[in-house]
C-alpha cells in the first residue's frame, strides 16, 4: 500500500501543461520583441538631437564671433558673402546668409567628424525693432535675425534663432 500512495502524492508536469506553456510563450514573445525593437530605435533619438544641437551651437558661435556688418555706420544693403569670399574669409554675420552645407564643415571648410547625414543652413535678415520675428522685405535696420538650422539624418530640424543689433 505504501507504494501506491507514493505515486498518488507525486506531482509533476504533464505533456498538456508543457504544451500550454509553449503556446502562451509563443503568443507573448512577438509583442515583447516589437517593443524591444522600438525602444532600441528610439534610444538613438537623444544622441542624434544632442549632436544636432552641438552642430547648431558651433556654427552659431562662429557667426556671433564676426562683426555685425562690414560697413561702419550704415548697414549693408545686400546679405550674403561678398564676391570672392569663402567660409574661411567671412568677416561679418551677414556673409553666412544662404550657407547650406551637407555635411557640416568647420570655419576652415573641413567636414566635421561624426556629422555624416547632417546638414546646416543659415538665414540672416533685417528685422524691425518692433517685430523681431518678421524679416523686412526690403531695406535695412539696426537689427539682424540669424537662424541656424540643422537637419539630422532622419529629417528632423533643430533651429537656433537670435537677434543682434548694431548698438
Residue pairs with C-beta under 8 A, 6 or more apart in sequence:
48 152
48 153
48 154
48 156
49 152
49 156
49 158
51 114
51 115
51 118
51 152
52 118
52 150
52 151
52 152
52 156
52 158
53 150
53 158
55 104
55 112
55 115
55 118
55 120
55 150
56 120
56 148
56 149
56 150
56 158
56 159
56 160
57 160
58 104
58 106
58 112
59 104
59 120
59 122
59 148
59 150
60 146
60 148
60 160
60 162
62 107
63 93
63 96
63 122
63 146
63 148
64 93
64 146
64 162
64 164
66 90
66 91
66 92
66 93
66 95
66 96
67 91
67 92
67 93
68 92
68 93
68 144
68 164
68 165
68 166
69 75
69 76
69 92
69 93
69 94
69 166
70 76
70 82
70 91
70 92
70 94
70 95
74 140
75 126
75 140
75 141
75 142
75 166
76 92
76 94
76 140
77 140
79 94
79 97
79 98
79 124
79 125
79 126
80 94
80 95
80 97
80 98
81 90
81 95
81 97
81 98
82 95
85 91
85 95
86 109
87 99
87 105
87 107
87 108
87 109
88 107
88 108
88 109
90 96
93 124
93 144
93 146
93 164
94 124
94 144
96 122
96 124
96 146
97 122
97 123
97 124
97 125
98 122
98 123
99 120
99 121
99 122
100 119
100 120
100 121
100 122
101 119
101 120
102 118
102 119
102 120
103 111
103 112
103 115
103 116
103 117
103 118
103 119
104 111
104 112
104 115
104 118
104 119
104 120
104 150
105 111
105 112
106 112
116 153
117 152
117 153
118 150
118 151
118 152
118 153
119 150
119 151
120 148
120 149
120 150
120 151
121 148
121 149
121 150
121 151
122 146
122 147
122 148
122 149
123 146
123 147
123 149
124 144
124 145
124 146
124 147
125 135
125 136
125 144
125 145
126 135
126 136
126 139
126 140
126 141
126 143
126 144
126 145
127 133
127 134
127 135
127 136
127 141
127 143
127 144
127 145
127 163
128 134
128 136
128 141
128 143
129 141
129 142
129 143
132 143
132 145
132 163
133 145
135 145
142 165
142 166
142 167
143 163
143 164
143 165
143 166
144 163
144 164
144 165
145 161
145 162
145 163
146 161
146 162
146 163
146 164
147 159
147 160
147 161
148 159
148 160
148 161
149 157
149 158
149 159
149 160
150 157
150 158
150 159
151 157
151 158
152 158
